[in-house]
């Protein structure tokens, strides 16, 4: 009876490995080296991104540009480390690069919107219509810019909602930046009754404006009758304040004007409708004849 082997495939594999020990050792070393290259690439990408971030921040470059380029450097470095690791395993990287290029072309055609978002991200970083921390309005959305990524931009709304907008949509839409300039103008429309005297209304509103220290009087103020409305005289009030004081001044100005109008017996009208009823002459009633 010949010897019984429990695991013939394992035995044959061990015999093959013992006969090709040099090739096995070399392949194992290649795997270890590939893993080491991946870790080194990850470490280098982190070091380069942090170093670039410190350098740009030291030169007082805008934080949005810093975040964009550090992310770009990190991804490029990781891509090179992956290619180097595959080459260490004996895989022909030139063919892989060619395949990746062909696949990238096909994916690019399928993901044209993503590529347009990437191109729009580059334009946003280059043109800088807004920076991180600024309050902007993009289309119908208003919020504070948190981050400008490669493909999208993140806004934080006033009620703490995080909104992610594709960069392609931002470039194609109107961008209103409320924080770029230090001063901002408050525009109000104050309606009063038609029986009010224009001079008295202007005097009351001007006194309220002059008493508010947050309003920059040197930039000029406007208190003029701007419209003869359907049921009110509409005065246009325009003053300049610092960006940080805009909303507080806006609300306080409305409240103070209302109280001053009441104190000076100037009516603030509300929409009214006069209905006139005319006498209706009695018309002869028509008699209906019933047919049996």
FENDAMO-V816213 format. One record per residue. N is the residue number from 1. BURIAL is b if it has 16 or more other C-alpha atoms within 10 Angstrom, else e. D_LAST is the distance of its C-alpha to the last C-alpha in Angstrom with 2 decimals. Layout:
n->N burial->BURIAL d_last->D_LAST
n->N burial->BURIAL d_last->D_LAST
This chain:
n->1 burial->e d_last->125.45
n->2 burial->e d_last->124.59
n->3 burial->e d_last->123.45
n->4 burial->e d_last->119.77
n->5 burial->e d_last->117.86
n->6 burial->e d_last->114.82
n->7 burial->e d_last->113.22
n->8 burial->e d_last->114.46
n->9 burial->e d_last->112.16
n->10 burial->e d_last->113.34
n->11 burial->e d_last->116.93
n->12 burial->e d_last->116.56
n->13 burial->e d_last->114.89
n->14 burial->e d_last->117.73
n->15 burial->e d_last->120.28
n->16 burial->e d_last->118.57
n->17 burial->e d_last->118.48
n->18 burial->e d_last->122.16
n->19 burial->e d_last->123.01
n->20 burial->e d_last->120.99
n->21 burial->e d_last->121.63
n->22 burial->e d_last->122.15
n->23 burial->e d_last->118.77
n->24 burial->e d_last->117.04
n->25 burial->e d_last->118.75
n->26 burial->e d_last->117.87
n->27 burial->e d_last->114.20
n->28 burial->e d_last->114.05
n->29 burial->e d_last->115.69
n->30 burial->b d_last->113.16
n->31 burial->b d_last->110.29
n->32 burial->e d_last->111.93
n->33 burial->e d_last->112.60
n->34 burial->b d_last->108.99
n->35 burial->b d_last->107.77
n->36 burial->e d_last->110.33
n->37 burial->b d_last->109.15
n->38 burial->b d_last->105.56
n->39 burial->b d_last->106.67
n->40 burial->e d_last->108.90
n->41 burial->b d_last->106.07
n->42 burial->b d_last->103.76
n->43 burial->e d_last->106.51
n->44 burial->b d_last->107.27
n->45 burial->b d_last->103.59
n->46 burial->b d_last->103.36
n->47 burial->e d_last->106.59
n->48 burial->b d_last->105.61
n->49 burial->b d_last->102.14
n->50 burial->b d_last->103.54
n->51 burial->e d_last->106.39
n->52 burial->b d_last->104.09
n->53 burial->b d_last->101.80
n->54 burial->e d_last->104.75
n->55 burial->e d_last->106.06
n->56 burial->b d_last->102.76
n->57 burial->e d_last->102.09
n->58 burial->e d_last->105.63
n->59 burial->e d_last->104.92
n->60 burial->e d_last->101.74
n->61 burial->e d_last->99.40
n->62 burial->e d_last->95.72
n->63 burial->b d_last->94.77
n->64 burial->b d_last->91.97
n->65 burial->b d_last->94.52
n->66 burial->b d_last->96.91
n->67 burial->b d_last->94.38
n->68 burial->b d_last->93.34
n->69 burial->b d_last->96.89
n->70 burial->b d_last->98.23
n->71 burial->b d_last->95.46
n->72 burial->e d_last->96.15
n->73 burial->b d_last->99.92
n->74 burial->b d_last->99.32
n->75 burial->b d_last->97.15
n->76 burial->e d_last->99.52
n->77 burial->b d_last->102.53
n->78 burial->b d_last->100.85
n->79 burial->e d_last->99.96
n->80 burial->e d_last->103.63
n->81 burial->b d_last->104.82
n->82 burial->b d_last->102.54
n->83 burial->b d_last->103.84
n->84 burial->b d_last->107.44
n->85 burial->b d_last->106.88
n->86 burial->b d_last->105.52
n->87 burial->b d_last->108.51
n->88 burial->b d_last->110.84
n->89 burial->b d_last->109.34
n->90 burial->e d_last->110.35
n->91 burial->e d_last->106.93
n->92 burial->e d_last->107.03
n->93 burial->b d_last->105.31
n->94 burial->e d_last->105.16
n->95 burial->e d_last->102.91
n->96 burial->e d_last->100.85
n->97 burial->e d_last->100.50
n->98 burial->e d_last->99.44
n->99 burial->e d_last->96.87
n->100 burial->e d_last->95.66
n->101 burial->e d_last->95.42
n->102 burial->e d_last->93.38
n->103 burial->e d_last->91.20
n->104 burial->e d_last->90.91
n->105 burial->e d_last->89.70
n->106 burial->e d_last->87.04
n->107 burial->e d_last->86.01
n->108 burial->e d_last->86.05
n->109 burial->e d_last->83.62
n->110 burial->e d_last->81.39
n->111 burial->e d_last->81.75
n->112 burial->e d_last->81.47
n->113 burial->b d_last->79.55
n->114 burial->b d_last->82.41
n->115 burial->b d_last->84.97
n->116 burial->b d_last->82.96
n->117 burial->b d_last->82.89
n->118 burial->b d_last->86.67
n->119 burial->b d_last->87.17
n->120 burial->b d_last->84.89
n->121 burial->b d_last->86.98
n->122 burial->b d_last->90.13
n->123 burial->e d_last->88.51
n->124 burial->b d_last->87.46
n->125 burial->b d_last->90.99
n->126 burial->e d_last->92.51
n->127 burial->e d_last->90.22
n->128 burial->e d_last->89.68
n->129 burial->e d_last->86.44
n->130 burial->b d_last->86.56
n->131 burial->b d_last->89.05
n->132 burial->b d_last->88.92
n->133 burial->b d_last->87.98
n->134 burial->e d_last->86.00
n->135 burial->b d_last->82.35
n->136 burial->b d_last->80.29
n->137 burial->b d_last->76.70
n->138 burial->b d_last->75.99
n->139 burial->e d_last->72.47
n->140 burial->e d_last->70.28
n->141 burial->e d_last->73.02
n->142 burial->b d_last->75.50
n->143 burial->b d_last->78.55
n->144 burial->b d_last->82.32
n->145 burial->b d_last->84.19
n->146 burial->b d_last->86.03
n->147 burial->b d_last->87.41
n->148 burial->b d_last->87.29
n->149 burial->b d_last->87.74
n->150 burial->b d_last->88.38
n->151 burial->b d_last->84.78
n->152 burial->b d_last->82.81
n->153 burial->b d_last->82.94
n->154 burial->b d_last->82.22
n->155 burial->b d_last->80.52
n->156 burial->b d_last->80.23
n->157 burial->b d_last->77.14
n->158 burial->e d_last->77.09
n->159 burial->e d_last->75.51
n->160 burial->e d_last->78.26
n->161 burial->e d_last->76.39
n->162 burial->e d_last->78.62
n->163 burial->b d_last->77.04
n->164 burial->b d_last->78.66
n->165 burial->b d_last->77.78
n->166 burial->b d_last->79.06
n->167 burial->b d_last->81.51
n->168 burial->b d_last->79.81
n->169 burial->b d_last->76.63
n->170 burial->b d_last->78.70
n->171 burial->b d_last->80.38
n->172 burial->e d_last->77.10
n->173 burial->e d_last->75.42
n->174 burial->e d_last->76.17
n->175 burial->b d_last->78.85
n->176 burial->e d_last->78.97
n->177 burial->b d_last->82.19
n->178 burial->b d_last->82.02
n->179 burial->b d_last->85.62
n->180 burial->e d_last->87.72
n->181 burial->e d_last->88.45
n->182 burial->e d_last->89.74
n->183 burial->b d_last->87.36
n->184 burial->b d_last->83.59
n->185 burial->b d_last->81.32
n->186 burial->b d_last->78.62
n->187 burial->e d_last->75.58
n->188 burial->b d_last->73.29
n->189 burial->b d_last->70.39
n->190 burial->b d_last->70.20
n->191 burial->b d_last->67.19
n->192 burial->b d_last->67.47
n->193 burial->b d_last->65.28
n->194 burial->b d_last->65.19
n->195 burial->e d_last->66.84
n->196 burial->e d_last->69.96
n->197 burial->e d_last->73.10
n->198 burial->e d_last->74.24
n->199 burial->e d_last->77.90
n->200 burial->e d_last->77.32
n->201 burial->b d_last->75.40
n->202 burial->b d_last->78.10
n->203 burial->e d_last->80.80
n->204 burial->b d_last->79.30
n->205 burial->b d_last->78.74
n->206 burial->b d_last->82.20
n->207 burial->e d_last->83.84
n->208 burial->e d_last->82.22
n->209 burial->b d_last->83.44
n->210 burial->e d_last->86.98
n->211 burial->e d_last->87.24
n->212 burial->e d_last->86.55
n->213 burial->e d_last->89.85
n->214 burial->e d_last->88.20
n->215 burial->b d_last->86.84
n->216 burial->b d_last->89.28
n->217 burial->e d_last->89.35
n->218 burial->e d_last->91.81
n->219 burial->e d_last->89.18
n->220 burial->e d_last->87.05
n->221 burial->b d_last->83.78
n->222 burial->e d_last->80.57
n->223 burial->b d_last->78.41
n->224 burial->b d_last->76.27
n->225 burial->b d_last->72.83
n->226 burial->e d_last->71.23
n->227 burial->e d_last->67.53
n->228 burial->e d_last->65.10
n->229 burial->e d_last->62.31
n->230 burial->e d_last->58.71
n->231 burial->e d_last->59.60
n->232 burial->b d_last->63.37
n->233 burial->b d_last->66.74
n->234 burial->b d_last->68.03
n->235 burial->b d_last->71.81
n->236 burial->b d_last->73.61
n->237 burial->b d_last->76.43
n->238 burial->b d_last->78.93
n->239 burial->b d_last->82.11
n->240 burial->b d_last->84.61
n->241 burial->b d_last->85.73
n->242 burial->b d_last->87.68
n->243 burial->e d_last->85.79
n->244 burial->e d_last->86.71
n->245 burial->e d_last->85.30
n->246 burial->b d_last->82.07
n->247 burial->e d_last->79.43
n->248 burial->e d_last->81.16
n->249 burial->b d_last->81.51
n->250 burial->b d_last->77.92
n->251 burial->e d_last->76.49
n->252 burial->e d_last->79.01
n->253 burial->b d_last->78.34
n->254 burial->e d_last->74.60
n->255 burial->e d_last->75.25
n->256 burial->e d_last->77.94
n->257 burial->b d_last->75.85
n->258 burial->b d_last->72.93
n->259 burial->e d_last->75.27
n->260 burial->b d_last->77.00
n->261 burial->b d_last->73.71
n->262 burial->e d_last->72.71
n->263 burial->e d_last->76.16
n->264 burial->e d_last->75.95
n->265 burial->e d_last->72.37
n->266 burial->b d_last->71.03
n->267 burial->b d_last->67.40
n->268 burial->b d_last->66.37
n->269 burial->e d_last->62.71
n->270 burial->e d_last->59.85
n->271 burial->e d_last->56.73
n->272 burial->e d_last->54.45
n->273 burial->e d_last->51.12
n->274 burial->e d_last->50.08
n->275 burial->e d_last->46.39
n->276 burial->e d_last->45.36
n->277 burial->e d_last->42.01
n->278 burial->e d_last->41.00
n->279 burial->e d_last->38.88
n->280 burial->e d_last->35.29
n->281 burial->e d_last->33.81
n->282 burial->e d_last->30.55
n->283 burial->e d_last->27.82
n->284 burial->e d_last->24.82
n->285 burial->e d_last->21.84
n->286 burial->e d_last->18.96
n->287 burial->e d_last->15.70
n->288 burial->e d_last->12.64
n->289 burial->e d_last->9.51
n->290 burial->e d_last->6.34
n->291 burial->e d_last->3.73
n->292 burial->e d_last->0.00
